[in-house]
Amino acid sequence: MDALKVPDQLPSLDHEVIVLLEEVHFTVDAVDTTPRSHEILAYHRISKAEEIRERIQCASIVIATQSCITAESLGEAPYLKCIITPSAGINHIDLEECKRRGIKVAKCPGSTSPAAAEHALSLYFAARRKTVMLHNDIRTVDENRANLWKRQHSLALKMQTANERPPCSLEEEVAGIIGYGHIGKRLETLCTALGMKVVIAGRKYRAPDKNATTDQMPARTPFGEVMRTATVLFICCTSNSDTQNLIDAAELSAMRPEVIMVNISRGGVINTQEVVKALRERRISGAAADVFDQEPASTEGDSAFLAEDTKDLNLTFSPHVGYFSTKTMVIMKDMVRERIKWFVDGDFSKFEV
């Protein structure tokens, strides 16, 4: 655990103390708080409620990428007036509690979208072509030093879809995009350029509004229709009460057997136990995820995807790193600096609360 750091000066009308909780995800310097002075107290990774609470009691501004900001982790926090997350998601921050306390909250929408969309495509290709499974087959040898390739002479049939067809080519794919924010829009551009047919899913519990269609907002396809027709699903929607278990048993039962699911939203948006069941019963062809129910994830207790008996399934994972790129880091730093300046200048028009 990072040792507690004490500021040279407590926050005042002329001085800001900025506490950065997770350098493991994000760093920032060269902050402009003119006309006030400032200092930055940075920690490698602070995540437990009691650790957060102890370290933010001297802060006027907190930067939290994934650390949960709740009534418990806030404690008294007598000087705290602003919380900034470098990410687009704010489900780790209790907005109602912050509003009650008069704490301003800002997020950075679009900061991760270029990298996240590209990462989603990398997961798609790996899942569609079963790259991880084939890699493991090549590296696994028997007592005669022979792998499955040597024993069977070809592993091409292992790449078949759940209905025993060859893997779809790009021109055959129908890409369903669930969540049409910055990442969804970027995915639409990339998938279209690759030759896929793209459909944008409407809200699950809301009929599409045809009158809302514009050049910037294309027509939405009813959610149920996307479930029935897509061959690849990119899940990049906001995580909230409306999207918990958005993909559940009923949706999985409606899907085509060719379908590959790619989740770069949050773990709770899909029912992982039902996805595992659908894969085991060969009702869908594969799933990939950069996010898990509990993170960091390592066992079945964190996600049904990580149970011991799922290793033979077409599952492809990465450890919530889809955001990471040179461009993302530059954008995040610029956006966080901008929001700090907004706060100091009293411009709260783009804050969440």
NORBEL-V261142 format. One record per pair of residues at least 24 apart in sequence whose C-alpha atoms are under 10 Angstrom apart, sorted by sequence separation. I is the first residue (numbers start at 1). GAP is how many residues later the second one is. D is the distance in whole Angstrom. If there is no record, write none. Layout:
# NORBEL-V261142
I | GAP | D
I | GAP | D
This chain:
# NORBEL-V261142
12 | 24 | 9
13 | 24 | 10
14 | 24 | 8
15 | 24 | 8
16 | 24 | 9
17 | 24 | 7
18 | 24 | 8
19 | 24 | 8
20 | 24 | 9
21 | 24 | 6
22 | 24 | 6
49 | 24 | 4
50 | 24 | 9
53 | 24 | 8
56 | 24 | 8
59 | 24 | 10
65 | 24 | 9
66 | 24 | 9
68 | 24 | 5
69 | 24 | 5
70 | 24 | 5
74 | 24 | 9
77 | 24 | 10
79 | 24 | 10
80 | 24 | 9
81 | 24 | 9
82 | 24 | 8
83 | 24 | 9
84 | 24 | 8
85 | 24 | 10
86 | 24 | 10
87 | 24 | 6
88 | 24 | 8
134 | 24 | 8
170 | 24 | 7
171 | 24 | 5
172 | 24 | 7
173 | 24 | 6
174 | 24 | 6
175 | 24 | 6
176 | 24 | 6
177 | 24 | 6
178 | 24 | 8
179 | 24 | 9
199 | 24 | 10
201 | 24 | 8
202 | 24 | 9
227 | 24 | 6
228 | 24 | 9
231 | 24 | 8
232 | 24 | 9
244 | 24 | 5
245 | 24 | 5
246 | 24 | 6
247 | 24 | 6
248 | 24 | 8
249 | 24 | 9
250 | 24 | 9
258 | 24 | 10
259 | 24 | 9
260 | 24 | 7
261 | 24 | 9
262 | 24 | 9
263 | 24 | 8
264 | 24 | 9
265 | 24 | 9
266 | 24 | 8
267 | 24 | 5
268 | 24 | 7
269 | 24 | 9
295 | 24 | 9
296 | 24 | 9
12 | 25 | 10
20 | 25 | 9
21 | 25 | 5
22 | 25 | 8
48 | 25 | 8
49 | 25 | 8
50 | 25 | 9
65 | 25 | 9
66 | 25 | 9
67 | 25 | 7
68 | 25 | 6
69 | 25 | 6
70 | 25 | 9
71 | 25 | 10
86 | 25 | 7
87 | 25 | 7
88 | 25 | 9
133 | 25 | 9
134 | 25 | 9
170 | 25 | 6
171 | 25 | 5
172 | 25 | 8
173 | 25 | 8
174 | 25 | 7
175 | 25 | 8
176 | 25 | 7
177 | 25 | 9
178 | 25 | 8
201 | 25 | 6
226 | 25 | 10
227 | 25 | 8
228 | 25 | 9
229 | 25 | 9
230 | 25 | 7
231 | 25 | 7
243 | 25 | 8
244 | 25 | 5
245 | 25 | 5
246 | 25 | 8
247 | 25 | 9
248 | 25 | 9
249 | 25 | 6
252 | 25 | 10
253 | 25 | 8
257 | 25 | 7
258 | 25 | 8
259 | 25 | 6
260 | 25 | 6
261 | 25 | 6
262 | 25 | 6
263 | 25 | 6
264 | 25 | 6
265 | 25 | 8
266 | 25 | 5
267 | 25 | 4
268 | 25 | 5
292 | 25 | 9
295 | 25 | 9
11 | 26 | 10
12 | 26 | 10
20 | 26 | 9
21 | 26 | 8
47 | 26 | 9
49 | 26 | 9
64 | 26 | 10
66 | 26 | 6
67 | 26 | 8
68 | 26 | 8
69 | 26 | 9
70 | 26 | 9
71 | 26 | 6
86 | 26 | 9
87 | 26 | 10
133 | 26 | 9
169 | 26 | 9
170 | 26 | 6
171 | 26 | 7
178 | 26 | 10
199 | 26 | 10
200 | 26 | 8
201 | 26 | 9
224 | 26 | 10
227 | 26 | 9
228 | 26 | 5
229 | 26 | 7
230 | 26 | 7
231 | 26 | 8
232 | 26 | 8
233 | 26 | 7
234 | 26 | 9
235 | 26 | 8
236 | 26 | 9
237 | 26 | 9
239 | 26 | 7
240 | 26 | 10
243 | 26 | 6
244 | 26 | 7
245 | 26 | 5
248 | 26 | 6
249 | 26 | 8
252 | 26 | 7
257 | 26 | 5
258 | 26 | 6
259 | 26 | 6
260 | 26 | 5
261 | 26 | 5
262 | 26 | 5
263 | 26 | 5
264 | 26 | 5
265 | 26 | 7
266 | 26 | 7
267 | 26 | 4
268 | 26 | 9
287 | 26 | 9
288 | 26 | 8
289 | 26 | 8
290 | 26 | 9
291 | 26 | 8
292 | 26 | 10
11 | 27 | 8
65 | 27 | 8
66 | 27 | 9
70 | 27 | 7
71 | 27 | 8
129 | 27 | 10
169 | 27 | 9
170 | 27 | 9
199 | 27 | 7
224 | 27 | 8
227 | 27 | 6
228 | 27 | 5
229 | 27 | 7
231 | 27 | 6
232 | 27 | 5
233 | 27 | 6
234 | 27 | 6
235 | 27 | 6
236 | 27 | 7
237 | 27 | 8
238 | 27 | 7
239 | 27 | 6
241 | 27 | 10
242 | 27 | 9
243 | 27 | 8
244 | 27 | 8
245 | 27 | 9
247 | 27 | 9
248 | 27 | 8
252 | 27 | 10
256 | 27 | 8
257 | 27 | 4
258 | 27 | 5
259 | 27 | 7
260 | 27 | 5
261 | 27 | 6
262 | 27 | 6
263 | 27 | 6
264 | 27 | 6
265 | 27 | 9
266 | 27 | 7
267 | 27 | 7
277 | 27 | 10
286 | 27 | 8
287 | 27 | 7
288 | 27 | 6
289 | 27 | 7
290 | 27 | 6
291 | 27 | 8
292 | 27 | 8
9 | 28 | 10
10 | 28 | 10
11 | 28 | 10
64 | 28 | 9
65 | 28 | 10
69 | 28 | 9
70 | 28 | 8
130 | 28 | 8
131 | 28 | 9
223 | 28 | 10
226 | 28 | 10
227 | 28 | 5
228 | 28 | 6
230 | 28 | 9
231 | 28 | 4
232 | 28 | 5
233 | 28 | 5
234 | 28 | 5
235 | 28 | 5
236 | 28 | 5
237 | 28 | 6
238 | 28 | 8
239 | 28 | 9
240 | 28 | 9
241 | 28 | 9
247 | 28 | 9
249 | 28 | 9
255 | 28 | 8
256 | 28 | 7
257 | 28 | 6
258 | 28 | 8
259 | 28 | 9
260 | 28 | 8
261 | 28 | 8
262 | 28 | 8
263 | 28 | 7
264 | 28 | 9
266 | 28 | 10
267 | 28 | 9
276 | 28 | 7
285 | 28 | 9
286 | 28 | 5
287 | 28 | 5
288 | 28 | 5
289 | 28 | 5
290 | 28 | 5
291 | 28 | 7
292 | 28 | 8
9 | 29 | 9
10 | 29 | 10
64 | 29 | 9
69 | 29 | 9
129 | 29 | 9
130 | 29 | 6
225 | 29 | 9
226 | 29 | 9
227 | 29 | 8
228 | 29 | 10
229 | 29 | 10
230 | 29 | 7
231 | 29 | 6
232 | 29 | 6
233 | 29 | 6
234 | 29 | 6
235 | 29 | 6
236 | 29 | 4
237 | 29 | 8
239 | 29 | 8
240 | 29 | 9
245 | 29 | 10
249 | 29 | 8
254 | 29 | 9
255 | 29 | 7
256 | 29 | 9
257 | 29 | 9
262 | 29 | 10
263 | 29 | 9
275 | 29 | 9
276 | 29 | 7
285 | 29 | 7
286 | 29 | 6
287 | 29 | 7
288 | 29 | 6
289 | 29 | 7
290 | 29 | 6
291 | 29 | 5
8 | 30 | 10
9 | 30 | 8
21 | 30 | 10
71 | 30 | 10
129 | 30 | 6
130 | 30 | 9
199 | 30 | 9
224 | 30 | 8
225 | 30 | 10
229 | 30 | 9
230 | 30 | 9
231 | 30 | 9
232 | 30 | 8
233 | 30 | 8
234 | 30 | 8
235 | 30 | 6
236 | 30 | 8
239 | 30 | 7
253 | 30 | 8
254 | 30 | 10
273 | 30 | 8
274 | 30 | 9
275 | 30 | 8
276 | 30 | 10
280 | 30 | 8
284 | 30 | 10
285 | 30 | 9
286 | 30 | 8
287 | 30 | 9
288 | 30 | 8
289 | 30 | 8
290 | 30 | 5
291 | 30 | 9
7 | 31 | 10
8 | 31 | 8
21 | 31 | 8
128 | 31 | 8
129 | 31 | 9
130 | 31 | 10
185 | 31 | 10
199 | 31 | 8
224 | 31 | 9
228 | 31 | 10
230 | 31 | 10
234 | 31 | 9
235 | 31 | 9
238 | 31 | 9
252 | 31 | 8
253 | 31 | 9
272 | 31 | 7
273 | 31 | 5
274 | 31 | 10
276 | 31 | 10
279 | 31 | 9
282 | 31 | 10
289 | 31 | 8
290 | 31 | 7
291 | 31 | 9
7 | 32 | 7
127 | 32 | 10
128 | 32 | 9
129 | 32 | 10
185 | 32 | 10
198 | 32 | 9
201 | 32 | 10
227 | 32 | 9
237 | 32 | 8
252 | 32 | 8
271 | 32 | 10
272 | 32 | 6
273 | 32 | 7
280 | 32 | 9
290 | 32 | 7
7 | 33 | 8
128 | 33 | 8
197 | 33 | 9
236 | 33 | 9
271 | 33 | 9
272 | 33 | 6
276 | 33 | 10
277 | 33 | 10
280 | 33 | 7
289 | 33 | 10
290 | 33 | 10
7 | 34 | 7
21 | 34 | 8
197 | 34 | 10
198 | 34 | 10
199 | 34 | 10
200 | 34 | 10
235 | 34 | 8
272 | 34 | 10
273 | 34 | 10
276 | 34 | 7
279 | 34 | 7
280 | 34 | 9
6 | 35 | 8
20 | 35 | 10
21 | 35 | 9
28 | 35 | 10
235 | 35 | 9
267 | 35 | 10
268 | 35 | 10
279 | 35 | 8
5 | 36 | 7
19 | 36 | 8
20 | 36 | 9
27 | 36 | 10
196 | 36 | 10
267 | 36 | 8
279 | 36 | 9
4 | 37 | 9
5 | 37 | 8
19 | 37 | 7
26 | 37 | 9
129 | 37 | 10
130 | 37 | 9
180 | 37 | 9
205 | 37 | 9
276 | 37 | 8
5 | 38 | 9
18 | 38 | 9
19 | 38 | 10
26 | 38 | 9
129 | 38 | 7
180 | 38 | 10
204 | 38 | 9
276 | 38 | 10
4 | 39 | 9
17 | 39 | 9
19 | 39 | 8
20 | 39 | 10
25 | 39 | 9
26 | 39 | 8
128 | 39 | 7
129 | 39 | 9
203 | 39 | 10
204 | 39 | 9
276 | 39 | 9
2 | 40 | 9
3 | 40 | 8
18 | 40 | 9
19 | 40 | 6
23 | 40 | 10
25 | 40 | 7
128 | 40 | 8
129 | 40 | 10
180 | 40 | 10
203 | 40 | 9
2 | 41 | 6
17 | 41 | 7
18 | 41 | 6
19 | 41 | 8
20 | 41 | 9
21 | 41 | 7
22 | 41 | 8
23 | 41 | 10
24 | 41 | 10
25 | 41 | 9
128 | 41 | 9
1 | 42 | 9
2 | 42 | 7
16 | 42 | 10
17 | 42 | 5
18 | 42 | 6
19 | 42 | 6
20 | 42 | 6
21 | 42 | 6
22 | 42 | 7
23 | 42 | 9
61 | 42 | 9
63 | 42 | 10
65 | 42 | 10
204 | 42 | 8
1 | 43 | 9
2 | 43 | 7
16 | 43 | 8
17 | 43 | 5
18 | 43 | 5
19 | 43 | 5
20 | 43 | 5
21 | 43 | 6
22 | 43 | 7
60 | 43 | 10
61 | 43 | 9
62 | 43 | 10
63 | 43 | 10
64 | 43 | 10
177 | 43 | 10
204 | 43 | 10
1 | 44 | 8
2 | 44 | 7
16 | 44 | 6
17 | 44 | 6
18 | 44 | 6
19 | 44 | 6
20 | 44 | 7
21 | 44 | 8
22 | 44 | 8
61 | 44 | 10
177 | 44 | 10
1 | 45 | 7
15 | 45 | 9
16 | 45 | 7
17 | 45 | 8
18 | 45 | 7
19 | 45 | 9
20 | 45 | 9
21 | 45 | 9
22 | 45 | 8
125 | 45 | 10
176 | 45 | 9
178 | 45 | 8
1 | 46 | 10
21 | 46 | 7
177 | 46 | 10
188 | 46 | 10
1 | 47 | 10
4 | 47 | 9
10 | 47 | 10
11 | 47 | 7
176 | 47 | 9
187 | 47 | 8
3 | 48 | 10
10 | 48 | 6
11 | 48 | 7
12 | 48 | 9
178 | 48 | 9
2 | 49 | 9
5 | 49 | 10
6 | 49 | 9
9 | 49 | 9
10 | 49 | 8
11 | 49 | 6
176 | 49 | 10
177 | 49 | 9
187 | 49 | 9
1 | 50 | 8
4 | 50 | 8
5 | 50 | 7
10 | 50 | 9
11 | 50 | 9
176 | 50 | 6
184 | 50 | 8
4 | 51 | 6
5 | 51 | 10
7 | 51 | 7
175 | 51 | 9
176 | 51 | 8
183 | 51 | 10
184 | 51 | 8
3 | 52 | 9
4 | 52 | 10
6 | 52 | 8
7 | 52 | 9
174 | 52 | 9
176 | 52 | 10
183 | 52 | 10
184 | 52 | 6
2 | 53 | 10
5 | 53 | 9
176 | 53 | 8
177 | 53 | 9
183 | 53 | 7
184 | 53 | 8
231 | 53 | 9
232 | 53 | 10
262 | 53 | 10
175 | 54 | 9
176 | 54 | 5
182 | 54 | 9
183 | 54 | 9
231 | 54 | 9
232 | 54 | 9
233 | 54 | 9
234 | 54 | 10
235 | 54 | 9
260 | 54 | 9
261 | 54 | 10
262 | 54 | 9
263 | 54 | 10
264 | 54 | 10
266 | 54 | 9
174 | 55 | 7
175 | 55 | 6
176 | 55 | 8
177 | 55 | 9
178 | 55 | 7
179 | 55 | 8
180 | 55 | 10
181 | 55 | 8
182 | 55 | 10
232 | 55 | 9
260 | 55 | 10
262 | 55 | 10
265 | 55 | 10
173 | 56 | 10
174 | 56 | 5
175 | 56 | 6
176 | 56 | 6
177 | 56 | 6
178 | 56 | 6
179 | 56 | 7
180 | 56 | 8
181 | 56 | 7
264 | 56 | 8
173 | 57 | 8
174 | 57 | 5
175 | 57 | 5
176 | 57 | 5
177 | 57 | 5
178 | 57 | 5
179 | 57 | 5
180 | 57 | 7
181 | 57 | 9
264 | 57 | 10
173 | 58 | 6
174 | 58 | 6
175 | 58 | 6
176 | 58 | 6
177 | 58 | 6
178 | 58 | 6
179 | 58 | 4
180 | 58 | 9
264 | 58 | 8
26 | 59 | 10
27 | 59 | 10
172 | 59 | 8
173 | 59 | 7
174 | 59 | 8
175 | 59 | 7
176 | 59 | 8
177 | 59 | 7
178 | 59 | 6
179 | 59 | 7
264 | 59 | 10
26 | 60 | 8
177 | 60 | 9
178 | 60 | 10
25 | 61 | 9
26 | 61 | 10
17 | 62 | 9
18 | 62 | 10
16 | 63 | 9
17 | 63 | 9
120 | 63 | 9
168 | 63 | 8
16 | 64 | 10
18 | 64 | 9
19 | 64 | 10
20 | 64 | 10
168 | 64 | 10
16 | 65 | 10
18 | 65 | 10
20 | 65 | 10
117 | 65 | 9
118 | 65 | 9
116 | 66 | 10
117 | 66 | 6
121 | 66 | 8
11 | 67 | 10
12 | 67 | 8
116 | 67 | 7
117 | 67 | 8
120 | 67 | 8
11 | 68 | 7
113 | 68 | 9
114 | 68 | 8
115 | 68 | 9
116 | 68 | 10
117 | 68 | 9
118 | 68 | 9
178 | 68 | 10
10 | 69 | 9
11 | 69 | 9
113 | 69 | 6
114 | 69 | 7
117 | 69 | 6
118 | 69 | 8
121 | 69 | 9
112 | 70 | 9
113 | 70 | 5
116 | 70 | 9
117 | 70 | 5
121 | 70 | 8
110 | 71 | 8
111 | 71 | 9
112 | 71 | 8
113 | 71 | 8
114 | 71 | 10
115 | 71 | 10
116 | 71 | 9
117 | 71 | 9
109 | 72 | 9
110 | 72 | 5
111 | 72 | 10
113 | 72 | 9
114 | 72 | 7
117 | 72 | 10
118 | 72 | 8
109 | 73 | 7
110 | 73 | 7
113 | 73 | 7
114 | 73 | 9
117 | 73 | 8
109 | 74 | 10
113 | 74 | 9
117 | 74 | 10
110 | 76 | 10
183 | 81 | 9
183 | 82 | 10
175 | 84 | 9
173 | 85 | 9
174 | 85 | 9
175 | 85 | 10
176 | 85 | 10
177 | 85 | 10
178 | 85 | 10
173 | 86 | 9
175 | 86 | 10
179 | 86 | 9
178 | 87 | 10
168 | 90 | 8
167 | 91 | 8
168 | 91 | 10
165 | 92 | 10
166 | 92 | 10
88 | 93 | 10
163 | 93 | 9
164 | 93 | 9
165 | 93 | 8
88 | 94 | 9
162 | 94 | 9
163 | 94 | 6
164 | 94 | 9
162 | 95 | 5
163 | 95 | 7
161 | 96 | 7
162 | 96 | 6
161 | 97 | 5
162 | 97 | 9
160 | 98 | 9
161 | 98 | 8
161 | 99 | 9
128 | 104 | 9
124 | 108 | 8
124 | 109 | 9
124 | 110 | 9
121 | 113 | 9
120 | 114 | 7
120 | 115 | 9
120 | 116 | 9
117 | 117 | 9
162 | 117 | 8
162 | 118 | 10
164 | 118 | 10
167 | 118 | 9
117 | 119 | 9
162 | 119 | 9
163 | 119 | 8
116 | 120 | 9
162 | 120 | 5
163 | 120 | 8
161 | 121 | 9
162 | 121 | 6
163 | 121 | 8
164 | 121 | 10
161 | 122 | 10
162 | 122 | 6
163 | 122 | 8
113 | 123 | 10
161 | 123 | 8
162 | 123 | 5
161 | 124 | 5
162 | 124 | 8
160 | 125 | 8
161 | 125 | 8
159 | 126 | 10
128 | 130 | 9
128 | 131 | 9
128 | 132 | 7
127 | 133 | 7
128 | 133 | 10
127 | 134 | 9
125 | 135 | 10
127 | 135 | 9
124 | 136 | 7
123 | 137 | 10
124 | 137 | 8
123 | 138 | 9
124 | 138 | 6
123 | 139 | 7
124 | 139 | 10
122 | 140 | 10
123 | 140 | 9
121 | 141 | 9
123 | 141 | 10
120 | 142 | 7
120 | 143 | 8
120 | 144 | 7
119 | 145 | 9
91 | 147 | 9
117 | 147 | 9
89 | 148 | 10
90 | 148 | 9
91 | 148 | 7
116 | 148 | 7
89 | 149 | 7
90 | 149 | 9
91 | 149 | 7
116 | 149 | 10
88 | 150 | 9
89 | 150 | 8
90 | 150 | 10
89 | 151 | 10
130 | 155 | 10
159 | 155 | 10
130 | 156 | 8
128 | 157 | 8
129 | 157 | 10
127 | 158 | 9
128 | 158 | 7
127 | 159 | 6
128 | 159 | 9
126 | 160 | 10
127 | 160 | 7
128 | 160 | 10
126 | 161 | 10
127 | 161 | 6
124 | 162 | 9
126 | 162 | 8
127 | 162 | 10
124 | 163 | 8
125 | 163 | 10
123 | 164 | 9
124 | 164 | 7
123 | 165 | 6
124 | 165 | 10
122 | 166 | 10
123 | 166 | 8
123 | 167 | 8
120 | 168 | 9
120 | 169 | 9
120 | 170 | 8
119 | 171 | 9
116 | 174 | 9
91 | 175 | 10
89 | 176 | 9
89 | 177 | 9
133 | 178 | 9
133 | 179 | 8
133 | 180 | 8
133 | 181 | 7
132 | 182 | 8
133 | 182 | 8
130 | 183 | 10
131 | 183 | 9
132 | 183 | 8
133 | 183 | 9
130 | 184 | 7
132 | 184 | 7
129 | 185 | 10
130 | 185 | 8
131 | 185 | 9
132 | 185 | 9
128 | 186 | 9
130 | 186 | 8
127 | 187 | 7
126 | 188 | 10
127 | 188 | 7
128 | 188 | 10
126 | 189 | 9
127 | 189 | 6
126 | 190 | 7
127 | 190 | 9
126 | 191 | 10
123 | 192 | 10
124 | 192 | 9
123 | 193 | 7
123 | 194 | 8
123 | 195 | 8
119 | 199 | 9
123 | 199 | 10
122 | 200 | 10
119 | 202 | 8
120 | 202 | 7
119 | 203 | 5
116 | 204 | 10
118 | 204 | 8
119 | 204 | 8
116 | 205 | 8
117 | 205 | 8
118 | 205 | 9
119 | 205 | 9
115 | 206 | 9
116 | 206 | 5
117 | 206 | 9
115 | 207 | 6
116 | 207 | 5
114 | 208 | 10
115 | 208 | 5
116 | 208 | 8
113 | 209 | 9
114 | 209 | 8
115 | 209 | 6
116 | 209 | 9
112 | 210 | 8
113 | 210 | 7
114 | 210 | 10
115 | 210 | 6
112 | 211 | 5
114 | 211 | 9
115 | 211 | 9
111 | 212 | 8
112 | 212 | 8
115 | 212 | 8
116 | 212 | 9
112 | 213 | 9
114 | 213 | 8
115 | 213 | 7
114 | 214 | 8
112 | 215 | 9
113 | 215 | 8
111 | 216 | 9
112 | 216 | 5
111 | 217 | 6
112 | 217 | 9
110 | 218 | 9
111 | 218 | 8
111 | 219 | 9
112 | 219 | 8
111 | 220 | 6
112 | 220 | 8
110 | 221 | 9
111 | 221 | 6
110 | 222 | 9
111 | 222 | 9
108 | 223 | 9
109 | 223 | 10
111 | 223 | 9
108 | 224 | 7
111 | 224 | 8
108 | 225 | 10
110 | 225 | 10
111 | 225 | 10
108 | 226 | 10
109 | 226 | 9
108 | 227 | 6
107 | 228 | 9
108 | 228 | 7
66 | 229 | 10
106 | 229 | 10
107 | 229 | 8
106 | 230 | 9
108 | 230 | 10
108 | 231 | 9
107 | 232 | 8
106 | 233 | 7
105 | 234 | 10
106 | 234 | 9
87 | 236 | 9
106 | 236 | 10
106 | 237 | 9
105 | 238 | 10
104 | 239 | 8
87 | 241 | 10
86 | 242 | 10
106 | 242 | 9
86 | 243 | 9
105 | 243 | 9
107 | 243 | 9
108 | 243 | 10
104 | 244 | 8
106 | 244 | 7
107 | 244 | 7
86 | 245 | 9
87 | 245 | 8
105 | 245 | 9
106 | 245 | 5
107 | 245 | 7
86 | 246 | 6
105 | 246 | 6
106 | 246 | 6
85 | 247 | 9
86 | 247 | 8
104 | 247 | 7
105 | 247 | 5
106 | 247 | 8
86 | 248 | 10
87 | 248 | 10
104 | 248 | 7
105 | 248 | 6
86 | 249 | 7
87 | 249 | 10
104 | 249 | 5
85 | 250 | 10
86 | 250 | 6
103 | 250 | 7
84 | 251 | 10
85 | 251 | 8
86 | 251 | 10
102 | 251 | 8
84 | 252 | 7
84 | 253 | 10
86 | 253 | 10
99 | 253 | 9
100 | 253 | 10
85 | 254 | 10
99 | 254 | 6
84 | 255 | 7
98 | 255 | 8
83 | 256 | 10
84 | 256 | 8
82 | 257 | 10
83 | 257 | 9
95 | 257 | 8
96 | 257 | 8
82 | 258 | 8
95 | 258 | 7
84 | 259 | 10
83 | 260 | 10
82 | 261 | 7
81 | 262 | 9
82 | 262 | 10
90 | 262 | 9
84 | 267 | 9
83 | 268 | 10
82 | 269 | 10
82 | 271 | 10
63 | 273 | 8
63 | 277 | 10
62 | 278 | 10
61 | 279 | 8
61 | 282 | 9
25 | 296 | 9
25 | 298 | 10
26 | 298 | 10
25 | 299 | 9
28 | 301 | 9
27 | 302 | 9
28 | 302 | 10
31 | 302 | 9
26 | 303 | 7
30 | 303 | 10
31 | 303 | 9
25 | 304 | 9
28 | 304 | 9
29 | 304 | 8
33 | 304 | 9
27 | 305 | 9
28 | 305 | 6
31 | 305 | 9
32 | 305 | 7
26 | 306 | 8
27 | 306 | 7
28 | 306 | 9
31 | 306 | 6
32 | 306 | 9
26 | 307 | 8
30 | 307 | 8
31 | 307 | 9
33 | 307 | 7
34 | 307 | 8
28 | 308 | 8
29 | 308 | 8
32 | 308 | 8
33 | 308 | 6
36 | 308 | 8
28 | 309 | 8
31 | 309 | 8
32 | 309 | 6
33 | 309 | 9
35 | 309 | 9
31 | 310 | 8
33 | 310 | 9
34 | 310 | 8
35 | 310 | 9
33 | 311 | 6
34 | 311 | 9
32 | 312 | 9
33 | 312 | 8
18 | 322 | 9
16 | 328 | 9
